[in-house]
Amino acid sequence: HNMCFSATLVAQGSGIGIAIATGDKTQIGTINALVSQVEEKKTAVLEQIDTVSKWLACFIIICAIVTFLIAFLVTGESAIDAVSIALVAAVAMIPEGLEAIVTVTYAYAVSNMAKHNAIVRALPAVETLGSVTVICSDKTGTLTTNVMSLTTFVTSNAHYKVDVHSRDRVNTNFVRDDTFMSTRAEGAKGKHTSEIVDSGPTGKGAKRGKHGSSFHYAVDHLESEHGTAADEPASAAAGETDDTPVPNGESPSAAFLKSVLSGGILCSKCVLGENGTREGEIGNPTELSILRAVYFTGVDIDDMKKSAPVVAEVPFSSEYKFMATIHKPVAEVDGDGYDGKYVVHVKGAPDRMVPLCKYQAKGGVVGENEPMNSAYWIEQIAILSSHGLRVLALCRGSIPTSEVKEGDQLGPEFVNERSEPWLTMMGLCAIVDPPRPECVQAIKEAHVGGIRVAMITGDHKDTAVAIGHQLGIVTPEYSEAVTGPEMDAMSDDELRVAVMNHNVFARASPQNKIRIVKALQAEGQVSSMTGDGVNDAPALKAADMGVAMGKEGTDVAREAAEMILADDNFATIVTAVREGRVVWDNLRKVLLVNTPINNAQGLSVLFGFAIGLRYTPLTAIQVLYSNLICAVTLGFVCAVEPAEEGIMEIPPRRVGKRLIGRYLFLRIVLGTAILTTAVVGTAFWTLSLGYDLEAQRASAFNTLDFGAISVTASARFAYNSSISLNVFKGNKSLIYSALIVTILQIFLTYTPGLNRVIFSMKGMDGIQWGITIMFMFVVFFVMEAEKAVRRVLKAKGKDTDDRGESAFDRRVEPPPPGTRLLPKGGSKMDVFVGESDPASS
């Protein structure tokens, strides 16, 4: 408790200390060493592009040699001409634009993610997102709103559910729902009341990395007179359910809410932020949550405080855990019957308030009191705590005006040392940092896509499990949480088992984070890890995809991460994962478009010679022009293709999976074969019809480029049919590219001088255009027929996605048992700073 770490900023005060470590031996130095030790990995796409390039190079060399031999030995071309023809064919087949298109594919995805608040620091990291199998996320501010909010208010006979996300100032934000938070959480049934409270956020235990509880009104000791009270109904103490003040399912009036919650407003030094937001707010977030809830019922908080100024007060202290304020009665809030009396509002830890109460307000209505039933309130405290909620009690009373003087600063004895209980229990405020509503849907989407979501938090276990239930992270398969101290006690092999069987990690430290990452990777998982603190940097660096917070994160964390969330929102990660999957799909589509087109440009020359043409069906300039125009237009269409429907319904790509699998390879071969056949077939057809060489080359030239349009149009959808108007929707670049190619083809074909002198062809007649258009449709429908066959095979359970293991895949073997997970020096990283907590800010 008396250590000051390097890089710590001293806000006030002065002191003298002894330096016990410098440089790399400090905690910051240890973190730097851990970050430096982590080996940066080359992504699968970069490895696969290298592999594809090597295979293509071998294939092109073989084709060039064969072309030279046929041209020289069979057709009788001179050696120089044969070399020239072979080189032209080879140049045409080289995908020189592939690297640029891959970069554009990445850049387009990065641009899309930036629009959704995900900032990627390295282009190849985009592809990694598409193979993520586990997303490890902080809770506070990422999965939750980072705003403490009143979620439930309990009176003597009712539970009120509060819409914490509404920004409309209406009383309907409160709805009576007696089933909401009315029974203990599943894991708390049968437990002793004090055990439930102590292990929850209302308990006095500190978060991991905190010296004390950040909840100022934490419960020290709470006992039920019935022991565990496990089978005691929540409403047993309140008698029969009644409709005071409104029936179940309806909203109370703003006047009732203003009155019953007046203690949370008047007994507070807090200042609410502008328009109920956090901007400009002052005070404890737990107390501010009550003010915010009342503000959004339409109550004027400032006017209410002005109408009932503080006469005297008992200031809050963590020793007695309550505060009290004394006010002149206001009829609108307090009712009648206060002649010669002051109203006393007391707000405090529920275990301190229950023994001080003689009465409870019936249904929360001021002035309608009934005898206090302590057992009911104790059980309610236990119920709310079991759901991970912080609990604050609101009480009120009255005293003669002669008992205090205006401006008195009273001691705690004013409240807790009277001869008998004297307060009236108004209700219990249950407060939580609620889940972001968009995160619930994002987690469902992740689960559908085969991605596990794990939550790592410094909070209490019960709080973490409760939030996990609301988010959908805690499921029957992953129903338990594991804590940081439990992980500390595990061996590396035990932790490898634990990370595969738990989705919630509570009271976790940054050291636990890096072990979790290493354990997941040891089990063959591709992990994404979020973090915001300096101590999170090693885990972010070690993760396959480190994600730093843009709002609350430190510069060190952002430098160590591959991606930064500008809005600190988990849903943004899922959006980024979706884009990562799009990148992989689009790269496969890019290869499906570029490889057959490039191959057909060279193979048309080779096979034209091989099957009997005296002259090449395409001239060198035609081949080079097609290579250029197709690369800069059609080649980029699939690079900017939006996500196909259902992309988040398929499981993540397996680690080590080849970019070109069996079925994609067959599609490339088919596209190459049909396009080459169309070009060579056009040349033979026009030859048989008596057209001269220039006309033959004009037809073959146009068949090649219009056939390329067909290949591109079909490749837009990996499975869905392109035989619909949808092929022209969603990606305008296809229309623009097709128009550019069409206009240029017509221009080159019919422009005098340009067509004959440079391109060695001449204008085409109707028959030639008919042949060209026919082959264009043949190419298109053959590619579509292949997709139809794959759809049938997929319906029969065949792996047409190339997701299964094949002989060409790179095997990634997990490290053997006993492998050390924590990097050297990691055990010394003992600055256990928990994640930022909105209640402690």
NORJO-V54562 format. One record per run of one state. SS is the DSSP state (~ for helix, > for strand, _ for the rest). FROM is the first residue (numbers start at 0). TO is the last residue. If there is no record, write none. Layout:
BEGIN
SS_FROM_TO / SS_FROM_TO
END
This chain:
BEGIN
__0_21 / ~_22_24 / __25_25 / ~_26_36 / __37_42 / ~_43_73 / __74_77 / ~_78_92 / __93_96 / ~_97_114 / __115_116 / >_117_119 / __120_123 / ~_124_128 / __129_132 / >_133_137 / __138_142 / >_143_153 / __154_157 / >_158_161 / __162_169 / ~_170_172 / >_173_175 / __176_184 / ~_185_187 / __188_191 / ~_192_198 / __199_201 / >_202_202 / __203_217 / >_218_218 / __219_234 / ~_235_237 / __238_252 / ~_253_259 / __260_260 / ~_261_265 / __266_269 / >_270_270 / __271_272 / ~_273_275 / __276_280 / >_281_281 / __282_283 / ~_284_294 / __295_299 / ~_300_306 / __307_308 / >_309_313 / __314_320 / >_321_327 / __328_329 / ~_330_333 / __334_339 / >_340_347 / __348_348 / ~_349_353 / __354_355 / >_356_360 / ~_361_363 / __364_367 / >_368_370 / __371_372 / ~_373_385 / __386_388 / >_389_399 / ~_400_402 / __403_407 / >_408_408 / __409_411 / ~_412_415 / __416_421 / >_422_434 / __435_435 / ~_436_447 / __448_450 / >_451_455 / __456_459 / ~_460_470 / __471_479 / >_480_482 / ~_483_487 / __488_490 / ~_491_500 / __501_502 / >_503_505 / __506_508 / ~_509_521 / __522_525 / >_526_530 / __531_532 / ~_533_541 / __542_543 / >_544_548 / __549_553 / ~_554_559 / __560_561 / >_562_564 / __565_568 / ~_569_609 / __610_618 / ~_619_631 / __632_632 / ~_633_635 / __636_636 / ~_637_639 / __640_645 / ~_646_648 / __649_660 / ~_661_687 / __688_691 / ~_692_714 / __715_723 / ~_724_727 / __728_730 / ~_731_749 / __750_752 / ~_753_757 / __758_764 / ~_765_794 / __795_824 / ~_825_827 / __828_840
END
